[in-house]
Amino acid sequence: MLEELRWPFFIVAVVLIALALMTEFGSQIVVSGGRIGLGIPYLALVDGLLFYMVALMVLALILPGRVHGALQGLLTFIVSLLTALASLAMIFAAIFAVTEMVALLLAVPFGTIAYFALFADFDRGTARAELSVIMSLKLFFALFLILAQQRFLGLKLLVFTIILALLASVIVSFLQGLVPSFLVSITDAIAAIILGVIGLVLAIILLLRSIPAIVKAIV
């Protein structure tokens, strides 16, 4: 399959998903005095694993088959384990953030005042613009990946991960637009919890799939 790649399309696809990931990593908690929250940075949990899958394809083109097979299992085990641990930590961090914000909002009057001072200025415009860019990059990534090799559509886990990556952006966008602006920090953190769970489940799937490859390499 990889030998029949249309290289220009594949290179563009790799660059696009890398740009999406860089946008998520580079997302700042505070922009122009306003918050853009946790949702966008948490997208990196899913998109990072998608980028890793694409990186494995690149390694398959560089390394001999046997070496790649052995290395793939070990690398996948390490990456998925670290991602699972990071997902767990980030889920708890987002849960704490939601709990803190709700507690402040309901603690009338001083807690409510503190909530509005700290969390009510969510920069929904900037977040919407970033999400639009990220979604566009991921859609074009999927398109160019298919143009590079149509048989990628037969890789169920890859297709599943791409769908999850697109769905993750939709979840963040939907929850940020669902409520009045002063409540967006809360729904955005709820979106972050959902993304953390998605990243954790995907990481566990990859972790389990890596074990047979490691056993095969050892035997």
N, C-alpha and C positions, 0 to 999 in steps of 0.2 A: 504493500500500500504506500509506504513512505517513499519508495523508489520512484513512484509515479507522480510525485508532488509537482504542482505548478508553483515553482519557487517564489516568483514575485508575489502571488496572492498569499502564500503561506507567511512570508516575511512581513507583509503588511498586517496580517492577522495577529502575529506575535507582537508587533509594535503597538497595535490598537489595544490589546488586552493589558499590555504593560503600562500604557498611558492611563487606562482606566484605574489600574491599581495604584499608580503614582498619584493620581488625583485624589483617591480615597485616603492614602497615607498622608498626603500633603494638606488634607482638609484641617483647618484650624478651628479650635473650639470657640475662639472669639475672632470675628471678622468685622471691621469697621464699627466696633462697639457693640455688636450684636452677636448672639449665640447661634451656631448652626448645629450644635448638639452632638449626639453619639451615633445617630443612624448612619450617616455617611461614612465615618471611619470604620464602623462595624461591617460595612459591605466588604471590606478587605478580607474578612474571614472566609467568605465564599469565593470571592474573586481570586484570592491568593491561591486557593486550591485549584481553581480552574487554570490559573497561570502555571502552576506546578505541572499539571497534566500536559500542557502544551510544551513546557520545558523538557519533559520526558521524551516527547516526540523529537525534539531537537537533538537530545542525547542519543537517541536511537540512530540518528543519521551520522553521528560522529564516532560512536564506540562500536566495537565488534559485538555481534549478537549475544554471545555467551556472557561477555563482560557486562553488557547493558542489562541483561536479564537478572544477573546477580546484584548489580548495583541498584537497579530499579526497586527491587524488593526492600533492600536495606534503607534506601533514601525515602521511600514511601512510608515505611514504618516510622522513621524518625520524624519526618515532616508531619505526618498525620497525628502522631502522639503529641508533638509540641503544639499543633493546632488545636487538638482536643483539650489540652491543659489550658491553653490561652482562652479558648472558648468558654470553658468553665469559669475561669477567673473573670472574664468580661461579662458573662451572664450575671454573676453575683454583683459586680460593680454596677451594672445597669439596674438590677433589682434594688440595690441600695439607693441609687439615684432617684428612682421612681418613688420609693418609700419616703425619702427625705423631702422631695418636692410636694407630694400629697400631704404629708404631715404638716409642712409649713403652710400650705394653702388653706388647710382646714383649721389651723390654729389662729382663729380670729381674736384680736386684730393684729397683734404684733407679728405673728408668724406669717400671716397673709401679706403684711407690708414687706417683710423680708423676702417672701417668695417673689413678689412683683419687682423688688429691687434686684434680685439675683437671677431670676429665671424667665421673667415675662417678656424680655426683649429678644425673643428668638428671631433671627434674621431669615425669615422664610423666603424672601426674594433671592438671597444669595444661595441658600440651600437648594431652592428649586432650579436655579441656573446650573449649579454643580451636578445635581441629579440628572438634568437634561443632557449635559455633556457626557456623563458617565454612561447613561443608558444608550446614547447614540454610539459611543465607542464600542459598547458591548454588542449592539445590534450589527454594526459594521464588522466587528470581529467575527461574529457567527457567519455573516455573509461571505467574507473573504476566506474563512476556513472551509466552507463548503465549495467555494470556487477553486480552492487549492486542491481539494480531493473530496469528491462526492461520497466516497465510501466512509468518510468520517461519520456520516449519519448512521452507520451500522455499529458504531461504538456506543453502546447503551449508556455506560457510565459517563462518558464525555457529554453526550447529548443531555442526559439528566442533569449534569452539573451546569451546563449552559442555561438550561431552563430555570434551575434554581437561582443562578446569578441574575437573570433577567427578572425573575419573580421577586428577588430580594430588593431590587431597586423600586419595583412597583409598590411593595409593602411600605417602604420608607416614604415614598412620595404620597401614598394614600393616607397614611397616618399623620403625616405633617400637614396635609390639607384638610383633615377631617374636622378639626375643632378651631375655635377662635384663637387668634395669635398668642394670647397670653397663656394658653394651655398647651401649645405645641411642644414645649420642652418635655412635658410629661408623655404625650403620645409618641414623640420621637424616641424617648428612652424605652418605651414599650416596644417600639419597632426594633430597637437595639437588642432587647431580650430575645425577640423572635429570631433575629439574625444570628445571635449567639447559639440558639438551639439548632438552627439549620446548619451552621458551621460545625457544631459538635457532632451532629448525626452524620454529616458527610465525612468528617474526619474519622469517625468510628468505622464507617463503611470502607474507607481506604485502608485503615489500619488492619481490618480483618482480611481484606484482599491481599495485603502484602505478606501475610504469614506463610501461605503456601509457596510463594516465590522464594522466601528466605529459606524455608525447609528444603526446597528443591536445590537451591544453590549449595547448601551445606552437604546434602546427601550426594 
